[in-house]
Amino acid sequence: MNTRFLAPAVFAAGILIAAAPPAPAKVKPPVDPVASAVKPSTVEREVRQMFEDYFKTVERHELKNFLAFFAAGEDLTVFEDKEMYDWKGFVVFAEGFFQQVAEIKFDHEKCTVNPIGPGVAVATGVFRAAGKTTSGEPVAIRNSYTFVLLKQGDRWRIKHVHESSL
């Protein structure tokens, strides 16, 4: 074998390989934001379920069960439009609401759950409610809300509420 031509051939092949364009990078398919948004986190599922149960207790006039969703204590704060309540004041407010409303149904328009730490989440959104008072007057509510929630044991509890009429 004539090695005199082998060295220049290997050299030329090296130049051609070095000058060749790089192989195309493997492109990942784009992430479908709708498909990825469909799979909620455990915290989001738990908090959404808590809200379903929370609103059902109001619809069924279960005051004791409704109040059990709250982390009772002196540092609980509830803002209903321009009124602010601590735990004792909120209990009085809730008792009055349950006594005045004969029937009510809720519809959750929007709910966003943001876990912010272990056992802590913030939920924001909008809900509607319709029904009637014990005297037959119509009740129509559309509120935006912010809830601060704490996980206590296996339950999410409400530590802070801010609701505003829309």
SULGI-V962194 format. One record per residue. SS is DSSP state (alpha for helix, beta for strand, coil for the rest). Layout:
# SULGI-V962194
ss=SS
ss=SS
This chain:
# SULGI-V962194
ss=coil
ss=coil
ss=coil
ss=coil
ss=coil
ss=alpha
ss=alpha
ss=alpha
ss=alpha
ss=alpha
ss=alpha
ss=alpha
ss=alpha
ss=alpha
ss=alpha
ss=alpha
ss=alpha
ss=alpha
ss=alpha
ss=coil
ss=coil
ss=coil
ss=coil
ss=coil
ss=coil
ss=coil
ss=coil
ss=coil
ss=coil
ss=coil
ss=coil
ss=coil
ss=alpha
ss=alpha
ss=alpha
ss=alpha
ss=alpha
ss=coil
ss=coil
ss=coil
ss=coil
ss=alpha
ss=alpha
ss=alpha
ss=alpha
ss=alpha
ss=alpha
ss=alpha
ss=alpha
ss=alpha
ss=alpha
ss=alpha
ss=alpha
ss=alpha
ss=alpha
ss=alpha
ss=alpha
ss=alpha
ss=alpha
ss=coil
ss=coil
ss=coil
ss=alpha
ss=alpha
ss=alpha
ss=alpha
ss=alpha
ss=coil
ss=coil
ss=beta
ss=coil
ss=coil
ss=coil
ss=coil
ss=coil
ss=coil
ss=beta
ss=beta
ss=beta
ss=beta
ss=coil
ss=coil
ss=beta
ss=beta
ss=beta
ss=coil
ss=alpha
ss=alpha
ss=alpha
ss=alpha
ss=alpha
ss=alpha
ss=alpha
ss=alpha
ss=alpha
ss=alpha
ss=alpha
ss=alpha
ss=alpha
ss=alpha
ss=beta
ss=beta
ss=beta
ss=beta
ss=beta
ss=beta
ss=beta
ss=beta
ss=beta
ss=beta
ss=beta
ss=beta
ss=beta
ss=beta
ss=beta
ss=beta
ss=beta
ss=coil
ss=coil
ss=beta
ss=beta
ss=beta
ss=beta
ss=beta
ss=beta
ss=beta
ss=beta
ss=beta
ss=beta
ss=beta
ss=beta
ss=beta
ss=beta
ss=coil
ss=coil
ss=coil
ss=coil
ss=beta
ss=beta
ss=beta
ss=beta
ss=beta
ss=beta
ss=beta
ss=beta
ss=beta
ss=beta
ss=beta
ss=beta
ss=beta
ss=beta
ss=beta
ss=coil
ss=coil
ss=beta
ss=beta
ss=beta
ss=beta
ss=beta
ss=beta
ss=beta
ss=beta
ss=beta
ss=beta
ss=beta
ss=coil
